[in-house]
Amino acid sequence: MMPGQATNRAMFWRIIRRLLGANRGRLFIILLALGAGAAVTAALLNLQVDAQHRLTTEFRAFGPNIIVAPKRMDTETSPRTLDSSIIERIPKRFEAQPVDVVPFLYGLAKAALQSGKNAAAATVVIAGTSFGDLQRMGSSWRFERVGAPTSALFSETECMLGASVAASLHVQAGDSVALHHEANVDRTSCFVSAVISSGGSEDNQLFVDLQEAESLTATHGRLSLVQVSFHGTGESVNRYIAALGSALPDAEIRPVRQFTEGEAKIYKRISGVLTATVAIVLVLSGLCVMAAMTNVAMERKMDVGLMKAIGGSMRRVLRLFLAEAALLGLAGGMIGAAAGIFLSVGLGKAVFGVAARPRLIVYPVAVALTIMVAILSAYPLRRLASIRPASVFRGEA
């Protein structure tokens, strides 16, 4: 670096320090306006980012949002099913998000309370599935559980009953249920480990292990459908559905519109409200800073006149004031954004009932927005371009 350039740069930052310390009261007001704006901006942006993850988690608890089913045929002589190998072809992760996959094999069977002589028998829907995947998919369901039987006399398989089925059969958790399917000569029984209350069609089903359902219905290596749970933005869900369609050309992909569209609509509304609020806060912060900068422009006429008198170009003079505004925006943004992110934790608890997680990406965005507002708010300083040194020194400006 040339000695002259080093001297100019040192002088530039020396003048900046003098400008910042010239009026500490006004400096505090500008920093307060920028810091408050940055705090609210960071808090709302953090809530907006966290809302997307929060909605994804909440909607995941409602169950699947995509159904993989057999394609409809013109002539059907038997129930349509899928080959069980289709499970391996369904992507388990997409765009760094986990995908829950639960296979189902349905059938009809006669069911009755095992111990009752005059127990009422009823035809129920048998749903063969994986219990672990089912409970993860239906995390919002209520399970009335009982421990597995400890007696050596019990050799029954485990089953779970929907609340409506349990009521019609007068069965409680801990009872045994006899099952009979027309395709199977042998009768079987199962131990009721839980009664499920989901508020949906699951209340009318009797759940058994997938292999047990295959044996009971004499249907091996086949599935009735596959329930898939992938929750993200509306665009990402549509991309996953398209990827499923490409990976499974022999199956029909049915999105559950009430979830896929509902989640997107709710997030769009929340995001719209928070974005509009952020914009209003930034505009108000900018107006406060602009009012302060107007007074600064009036106070610095003498400084500008002196700089122009000794040969300083207006471009360099304005660069000084813009650098001052940018530094104020940086300081106010760094302090305010940090405070705002911590503020959003409490706001998240008040809005969603769960404290919002601090998202680091919000911090640099909020600081950058504050710097932009500070620079744009320095617009009144353009008046200084018309200052004439002679007029200033004569007291006419």
N, C-alpha and C positions, 0 to 999 in steps of 0.2 A: 504494500500500500504506500502511495506517495505521501511525503510529509504534509503537503498541503491538504490532502484528503483526510488524513488523520486529524489535523487541526480543525478542519471544518466539522468533522463528525463529533469531536470533543465539544466544540462550541455548540453544536446542535443540541446535544443532550444536556449541556449546561443551561441553555435557554429553556429547555423543556422543564428542568427541575425548578427553575425560577418561576416559570409560568404556573406550575402546579402549586407552588407555595405562596403565590401572590395573595390569594384570597381564600383562606382556609375554610371560612364559613360557607362560601359558595361551593367550594370543592366537596365539602361534606354533604351538601344538599344534592349535588349531582351524583355522588357515590351512593347516597341513600336511595335516590330514585332508580338508578341502574341496578343496585343490589336487590331492591324490593322486586323490581321487574324480573330479574334473573331468578330469584327465589320462587316466585309464583310460576314462572315459565318452566323451570326445572321440575317443580312438584307436579304440575299438570302433565308434562311430557312423560315423566316417570310413571304416573298413573295410567297414561294412555298406552305405554308399552306393556305395563304389567297387566292391564285389562285384557289384552289379547291372550296372554298366557293364562290368566285367571278364567276367562270364558272357556278356553280350551279344556282346562281341568274340570270346570263345572259341567260342561256339556258331555265330557267323556263319561261322567257318572250316570248319565241317562241311558247309556247303552250304545249299540251300534248305530252308525249313520250310513252304512253301505251294506247291501245284501247281494251276495253272489248266489244266483239260482240257476237251475237248468233252463236252457232255451226252450221257448214254447214251440211245439211241433203241430203241424196241421192235423195229423192223425195220431192219437195217443191211445194205446191199448193197455198201458201199465203206467203207474206213477212215475213221473220224471225224477231222475236222480243224477247226481254228479259222481264221477270217479273220485275216490278218496285221495288220489295222488294230486288233486288240484290244490290241496293245502300247501304243498311244497312249492307251487308256482306263484303263490300270492306273496308279494313283497312285504317283508316284516318291518322294514324301515323305509321311510321316504322323506327326502329333504331333511335329514337328521332328526326326524320325529318318529317315535315308536308307533307301531301298528298292532292292535290287538285282533287276533283271528280266533273265532270260535266255530268249530264244525257242529252240525246238527243232523241227526237222522230221526225222522218222525215216523210214528206208526200208531195204530189204535189197538188197545188191549182192554180186557176186562180186569177190573181191580176191585178188591174187597178187603176189609179188615181181616187179618189172618186169624186172630183169636176168637172172633165172634161167630157163634153158630148161625145166628140169623142176620149176619152182617149184610148190609145193603151192598150189592154189586153195581158197578157203573162202568160204562165205556169211557175211557179217558185217553187223552193224547199222551203217548210216550215220547219223550224227547231225549234221545241219546246224545251226550256231549261230554266234554271234559270239565269236571267240577272246578278245577283250579282256574281255568280260563273263564268259566261262567261266573264265578264269584268276583273275578277281577273286572269283567265287563259290567256286571251289575253291582257296582260298588255302592249305589244308592239304595239298593234293596234292603229290606229288613228280614233278617234270618232268625227264626226261633229255633235254636239248636238244642241238641242233646248229645251226650257222649256216645261213642260206639259201644255196643254190647261187649261185656267182658266174659260172659259165660262161654265155655267151650261148646255148648250145645248150639250156639248160633253160628251158622255158616252162610248167612244171607249176604247178599250184596247190599251196597248202600244206595239209597235213593232220597230225593228231595221232592216234596210236594208243594204245588202252588196252593195258596190259601183257599181258593174256591174248591179245588179238588179235595183238600183235606176236610173242608166243611161238609161236602156232599157225602164223603165216605165215613165221616165221624172219626177221623184219624188225627192223632196228635204226634208230635215229635217223640220218638222212642217206641212207637208201635211198629208192627210188621204188617206188610201189605202183600196179599197174594195176587199174582199177575198171570194172565193167560192170553196168548195171541193165537189167532186161528191158524197161522202158519206153523205153529209149534205145538206138538202133541203134549209135551211136558209142561207142567205148571212150575212156576218159580215164585219166589218170595223175596222181598227186600225189606231192609231195616230203614225206617224213616229217620234220617239224621237231622233233618231240618224242614221247617215249613216256611215257604218264601212268600213275602208280600211285596209285590213290585208295582201294583196298580195298573198292570198291563196284561197282555195275553199270557204271560208266564204264570199268572195265578191259576190258569186253567190247564196246566200241564203237570206231568209227573216226570221228573228228571232222573235218569239213570246213566251209568257210565256208557260211553259209546260202544265199547265191545259187548256189553251186556245187551244193549239195544239191538246190535247186529245178531246176536244169538237168539234173542226173543222173537225178532221179526224174520229171521232166516234171510237177512239181507246183508251180505258181507262185501266189504270194499266199496260201499256206496254211501253217498251223503244226500240228504234232502236239500240242504242249503248251507251256506257259510255266512256268518255274521262278521262284519269287519268294522272296527272302530278306528277311524283316523280323523283327528280334529285339528284343524288349522284355520287359516284364512279361507274365504270362499274360493279364491283362485287356486290355492294349494290343494284343496279338496277336489276341485274339478280336474286338476292335473293328475292327481292320484287315480281318480276314476278313469281318466283317459289311459293311464299306464296299465290299470287293471284290464281294461278292454283289450289292449294290445297283448298282454300276457295271457289272457284267458279268452281266446276267440270262440271257444266252444261253450261259453257260459254267458248268462245275462247279468249285467251289472245294474243294480237298482239303487240309486241314492235315496236315503230317507230324507225327503225334502224338508220336513218340519224341523230337522236338526241342521242340515247343511245350510239351508237358507235362513233359518232363525238365528243361528250363530253369527252369520255374516251381517244380517240386518242389525242385530243388537250392537255388534262391535262398530258398525258404520255410524250408528247414531251416537254412541259414546265418543268415538273418535271425532265426529263432527263437532259435538258440543265442546270437547276439550280443545280442539284446534281453534275454534272460533274464540274461546276464552283466552287462549294464549295470544292470539292476534290482537285482541282488545287490550290485553295487559301491556303488550309491547308498544302499541300505539300510545297508550296513556303514559307509559314511561318515557317514550320519545318526546311527547309534548312537554312533560315536566323538564326534561333535560334541555329541550329547545328554548323554553322560557328562560332558563338559567344562562344558556349560551347567548341569548339576545343581550342580556345585561353584560356578559363578558365582552361582547363585541363593542358595546358602548364604552367600557372601561379601557379597552386596549387600543383606542385610536392613537394615543400618544406613542405607544410602543411600535405600532405599525408604521406611523409616520417617521419615527426615528430610523427604523430598519430600512425603509425605502430611501430615506435621505442619505444613508451611508452606502447605498448601492445594492441593497437586497432586492431580489426580484419578488414579485407578488406570488409567483409559484412556490418559491422557497418559504415565504411567510405563511401561506396557506398550508404548506406541508407541515410546518411546526404545529399549527393549531389542530390539524387532523391527527397528527401523531399524539398530541395531548388528549384528544377525544378518544382515540383508540386505547391509550393506556388507561384512561378512566373506565372505559368499557371492559377492558381486561380485568382490572382490579375488582370492579363491581360485579362482573360476571363470575369470577372465580369464588368470591366470598358468597354471593347470593345463590349461585347454583349448588354449592355444597350444602348451604342451609336448606335450600328447597328440596333436595333429594331426601334429607332426613325428615323434612316436613311431610313429604309424600307418604312416609311410612305410617304416620298417624292418620292421614287422610284416607289411605287405603283401608285402614281398619274401620274407619267411620263409614266408608262407602260400601266396601265389599265384605266387611266383617272379618277380614283377614289382613294383617299388615302387608303392605306392598314391599316387594323386594327391590332394593336399590339397583338400578340398571346403569352400569358404567357408561354406556353409549350416550346416555342423556347428558352427562356432564359437559363434554366438549361441544355438543350441539347447543346447549343453553349458553355457554360462554361465547360461542361464535355469534349467536343471535344477538347477544347483548352488545358485543363489539360493533356489529352492523348497525344496531339502533343508535349507539353513541356517535358513530361517524355520520350517519344520516341526520342526527339531531344537531350536528354542527353547521347545518345549512345557514343559519343567520350570520355566520362569520364571513359569508360571501360579500357582505356589505363592506368589509374592510378593503376589498379590491379597489373600491372607488375613492379611497382616502388619498388626499394630496398632502405631501409633507408641509408645503408652505402654508396651506390652510390650517393645518393642525397647529403649527407653531405660532400662527397669528391668533389662535383661539377661535377661528371661524367654523371649524368642523365639530 
